[in-house]
Amino acid sequence: WTYGAGLYVYEDGYLDWVNYPGIHTTGHAGLDWTVPMFTLTFMMGLALDYEIFLFERVREFREEGFGDCESIQLGLAATGGTISSAGLIMALTFVAQMLGSIPVTNQMGFILVFSILVDTFVVRSILVPAILSLVPCTNYWPTKMPEPRFLWLADNKTTPFDDVDEDELDDEDEEQDEDEDDE
């Protein structure tokens, strides 16, 4: 996606209408040959860093007794703000490369900003949880996880309050109603 977007911008001129020098076409040259070489390693490292951070939280929730899908949901919620903030900060940092007049640094800046935003808001929030949800038992292989105690997304609707007897709850509700009537 990222290098395709770079080709759309710098070879095909899809953003020429913006009239910003940092994203003008470079003629028929397209992307400079050094841009993929310099940006690929950084993009892979950053993407893996975000995903490892997310997956570690998912694993922690699973070890605490939450179900597979619940752990994915809680892990995404727990890391969402941190990863989104970090992604926006990194993207804004690399926007500075697009302010110059050197086409290679403009291209590297665009590629890095685009890849960071896609990884932060599409891959981390949609694709990774979807892939983790496909066959969740393989997410932790070869580690044996404890039986889940808390399931609210699965067919078996077990909640943390399943230990409480419903008759006791009904009795407590009746007692509260009687107390309110007395007042």
C-alpha positions as CSV (number, residue, x, y, z in Angstrom):
1,W,0.0,0.0,0.0
2,T,2.7,2.4,1.0
3,Y,4.9,2.2,-2.0
4,G,1.8,2.2,-4.3
5,A,0.6,5.4,-2.7
6,G,4.1,6.8,-3.2
7,L,3.9,5.9,-6.9
8,Y,0.5,7.5,-7.2
9,V,1.8,10.7,-5.7
10,Y,5.2,11.0,-7.2
11,E,4.8,9.3,-10.6
12,D,1.2,9.7,-11.5
13,G,0.6,13.0,-9.8
14,Y,-2.6,12.3,-7.9
15,L,-1.9,15.1,-5.4
16,D,-0.6,17.7,-7.8
17,W,-3.8,19.6,-7.3
18,V,-2.7,20.5,-3.8
19,N,0.1,22.6,-5.3
20,Y,2.5,21.7,-2.5
21,P,6.1,21.3,-3.6
22,G,6.8,18.4,-1.3
23,I,4.3,16.1,-3.1
24,H,4.7,17.2,-6.7
25,T,5.5,14.6,-9.4
26,T,9.1,14.0,-10.2
27,G,8.4,13.5,-13.8
28,H,8.6,9.9,-15.2
29,A,11.2,9.0,-12.6
30,G,8.7,8.0,-9.9
31,L,10.2,7.1,-6.6
32,D,14.0,7.3,-6.2
33,W,15.5,3.8,-5.9
34,T,17.0,4.6,-2.5
35,V,13.6,5.4,-0.9
36,P,12.4,1.7,-0.4
37,M,15.9,0.8,0.8
38,F,16.0,3.4,3.5
39,T,12.3,3.3,4.5
40,L,11.6,-0.5,4.5
41,T,13.7,-1.3,7.6
42,F,12.2,1.6,9.6
43,M,8.7,0.7,8.6
44,M,9.1,-2.9,9.5
45,G,10.7,-2.1,12.9
46,L,8.0,0.4,13.8
47,A,5.2,-1.9,12.7
48,L,6.6,-4.9,14.7
49,D,7.1,-2.7,17.7
50,Y,3.4,-1.6,17.7
51,E,2.1,-5.1,17.1
52,I,4.4,-6.7,19.8
53,F,3.1,-4.1,22.3
54,L,-0.5,-4.9,21.4
55,F,0.0,-8.7,21.4
56,E,1.8,-8.6,24.8
57,R,-1.2,-6.9,26.3
58,V,-3.5,-9.5,24.7
59,R,-1.4,-12.3,26.2
60,E,-1.4,-10.7,29.6
61,F,-5.2,-10.5,29.6
62,R,-5.4,-14.1,28.4
63,E,-3.2,-15.2,31.3
64,E,-5.4,-13.4,33.7
65,G,-8.3,-15.6,32.8
66,F,-10.1,-13.7,30.1
67,G,-11.3,-15.6,27.0
68,D,-9.5,-15.3,23.6
69,C,-11.8,-12.8,22.0
70,E,-12.2,-10.8,25.3
71,S,-8.4,-10.6,25.6
72,I,-8.1,-9.3,22.1
73,Q,-10.8,-6.7,22.8
74,L,-9.2,-5.7,26.1
75,G,-5.7,-5.6,24.7
76,L,-6.8,-3.3,21.9
77,A,-8.6,-1.0,24.3
78,A,-5.6,-0.9,26.7
79,T,-3.1,-0.1,24.0
80,G,-5.2,2.0,21.7
81,G,-4.5,5.4,23.1
82,T,-0.8,4.8,23.5
83,I,-0.2,3.4,20.0
84,S,-2.4,6.0,18.4
85,S,-0.6,8.8,20.2
86,A,2.8,7.4,19.3
87,G,1.8,6.9,15.7
88,L,0.5,10.5,15.4
89,I,3.7,11.9,17.0
90,M,5.9,9.9,14.6
91,A,3.8,10.9,11.6
92,L,4.0,14.6,12.6
93,T,7.8,14.2,13.0
94,F,8.2,12.8,9.5
95,V,6.1,15.5,8.0
96,A,9.1,17.7,8.5
97,Q,10.9,15.8,5.8
98,M,8.3,16.9,3.4
99,L,9.0,20.6,4.0
100,G,12.3,20.6,2.2
101,S,13.1,21.0,-1.4
102,I,15.1,17.8,-2.0
103,P,12.8,15.2,-3.8
104,V,14.4,12.1,-2.1
105,T,13.7,13.4,1.4
106,N,10.2,14.5,0.4
107,Q,9.5,11.0,-0.9
108,M,11.0,9.4,2.2
109,G,8.9,11.7,4.4
110,F,5.7,10.9,2.5
111,I,6.4,7.1,2.5
112,L,7.1,7.1,6.3
113,V,4.1,9.3,7.2
114,F,1.7,7.2,5.0
115,S,3.0,3.9,6.4
116,I,2.9,5.0,10.0
117,L,-0.7,6.3,9.7
118,V,-1.9,3.1,7.9
119,D,-0.1,0.9,10.4
120,T,-1.5,2.8,13.3
121,F,-5.1,3.2,12.3
122,V,-5.8,0.3,9.9
123,V,-3.4,-2.5,10.6
124,R,-3.3,-2.2,14.4
125,S,-7.0,-1.5,14.9
126,I,-8.6,-3.7,12.2
127,L,-6.3,-6.3,10.6
128,V,-4.3,-7.5,13.7
129,P,-7.4,-8.1,15.9
130,A,-9.2,-9.8,12.9
131,I,-6.2,-12.2,12.3
132,L,-5.8,-12.9,16.0
133,S,-9.5,-13.8,16.2
134,L,-9.4,-16.3,13.3
135,V,-7.8,-19.2,15.2
136,P,-7.2,-17.8,18.7
137,C,-5.9,-21.0,20.2
138,T,-2.8,-20.8,18.0
139,N,-2.0,-17.2,19.2
140,Y,-0.2,-18.6,22.3
141,W,1.2,-21.8,20.9
142,P,3.1,-23.7,22.4
143,T,2.2,-22.2,25.7
144,K,-0.8,-23.7,27.5
145,M,-3.1,-21.0,28.7
146,P,-5.5,-21.4,31.7
147,E,-9.1,-22.0,31.1
148,P,-10.9,-18.8,30.6
149,R,-13.0,-17.5,33.5
150,F,-14.5,-14.4,31.8
151,L,-16.3,-14.8,28.5
152,W,-18.7,-12.2,27.3
153,L,-18.1,-12.3,23.5
154,A,-18.4,-16.1,23.1
155,D,-21.5,-18.3,22.8
156,N,-21.0,-19.2,26.4
157,K,-22.0,-16.0,28.2
158,T,-19.9,-16.3,31.4
159,T,-19.4,-13.1,33.3
160,P,-17.5,-12.3,36.5
161,F,-20.9,-12.3,38.3
162,D,-21.8,-15.9,37.4
163,D,-20.7,-17.0,40.9
164,V,-23.6,-15.1,42.5
165,D,-26.8,-17.0,42.9
166,E,-29.7,-15.3,41.1
167,D,-32.1,-16.2,43.9
168,E,-29.9,-14.3,46.4
169,L,-29.9,-11.3,44.1
170,D,-33.7,-11.4,43.8
171,D,-34.0,-11.7,47.6
172,E,-31.7,-8.6,48.0
173,D,-33.8,-6.7,45.5
174,E,-37.0,-7.5,47.4
175,E,-35.4,-6.4,50.7
176,Q,-34.3,-3.1,49.1
177,D,-37.8,-2.6,47.8
178,E,-39.3,-3.2,51.2
179,D,-36.8,-0.8,52.8
180,E,-37.7,1.9,50.3
181,D,-41.5,1.3,50.9
182,D,-40.9,1.7,54.7
183,E,-39.3,5.1,54.2
